[in-house]
Amino acid sequence: MIADRIIEQGTLTTQDGRTAVEVRIPWYRAMPGSCIAGAALTVDGVAAPEDSLRWTMNNRTFSFEELVDETGEWWFPLDSAVLSGDLPVAENHSEHEVRVDLKLYIPYIITDHGVLHIEEHDTKTMKVAQR
Amino acid sequence: MTSLGTPIQGVTLYSFTRAFHARQYELDGLIRKVAAEGFGPGLEVIGFSSLRGFPDRIDDNFVGQFRDLVAEVDLVPTSLAVNVDTGIRRDRLMNHDELVEYMRKQIEVAARLGFPIARVQISLTPDAMESLLPVAEKYGVTLALEVHADQHGAHERVLALRDRYEKLDSPLLGFTADWGATVTGFAPSLLEAYRRRGASEELLRQLVDLWNGFYAEGPPNTQKVHGERFGAFIGLAARNGRPDLGIDFGINGTGLFGPAPIDTWLEIMPWVRHVHGKFFGIDANGEEPSVPVRALVRQLVENGYSGAISSEYEGWHWNNWQDPFSIIRGEQAVQRSAAVNAGSAMITDASEARRILNSHLAQPVRG
């Protein structure tokens, strides 16, 4: 697992109350949307509301509810996805603590308790990137 | 008497996951690097790791480029590792027909790219393997089901597969033997990684003791025993005030470091079509401290094995302080030395490897 690379340094953006950051898969192989089971985006200790979170990969944007049935779009290990949510962040030059939590299902490992899932998180400090 | 085997040297790109994920190499650059380093001639690739759009969007243009590159750098495709993603849907597991079609698409890509073997995984039952035999025959691809910790060559699920293979009597159904099933110690580099995460020497001592106890007891022959051991690692971490390390202890202690004796491989040796030379690091003496590489190579040679061994470095999960390329170089030197000590040699010449692999497998791939 490569959890220390989930957040792409320097990719924090914010506009009109929506905040986004680029994320990398902490796993060695591609996963379909249906295996991206949940995420959280927290900046300076404030979490974006769960129902405001959106996931963008391969130029398509999904709610996490829509990802449940999505077996056609895959998150490739070299590609950044974008996690965004309703979260006002001051666009000044101060540093922000960004935390991303991810829950992934590992579709080929079936345990006595169902399909294995992993929960990973990463925290990085960065300024809002200038557009 | 069985004549001595001549295993083919090779590598899986999985060994370089950390460098690939860090975008230090594109796929073609990584393949060129592998060839230039002399890590071949055998080349193994994981479809879902290395191939964008696998398996549905692999077009003929990509297939042509891949085949041209492999020919140019004189590597020999050995195995395309494919995945049995039974749990891809959230509402239920795949049904039988869905699973066969899911595997068929991946096996077809293996054939198109020129891989004579598709590595498949343990969640395929004997019935599923029997259903996939016509697919293997259609594409001329050998299906080599990976025997990986926490299973091993004498595990009940593996023996059930072996018995079905024996009944079906097809040269296209076999196993990939992963050396991680037969490990002799907890990898020192992982202990070092836990140390860097603040684990105390006392906790690490208890961790090693727990694993050594399971090693002494022998491998788990059932899923129930496996589950109990997984729980013991979680309990150990919790008792020592580090519950955050529990799942990691359990996954690695049971799923990477399998404690089976190496003679368990003899249960399935005639069906071993491919080998993952799983290892975790090379020490200051140039040896693998926790995987008995020398004994495993000797065993393959003495049992007449002339398929490929893909060096599979898995220390990358935790080792971010050492260069994976020099670690692979070190492990392959151990393999070559061990083969010579056993009275044979690893095959490192590409044309010889093609000839030997063709005769090791039943029939050439029909791409």
Interface residues (C-beta under 8 A of the other chain):
Chain A: M1 I2 D4 R5 R24 Y28 R29 A30 P32 S34 C35 A37 V68 D69 T71 W74 F76 P77 L78 Y105 I106 P107 Y108 I109 I110 D112 G114 V115 L116
Chain B: Y14 T17 R18 F20 H21 A22 R23 I46 F48 S49 R52 G53 F54 N83 V84 D85 T86 G87 I88 R89 R90 L93 Q121 S123 Q223 G227 H317 N320
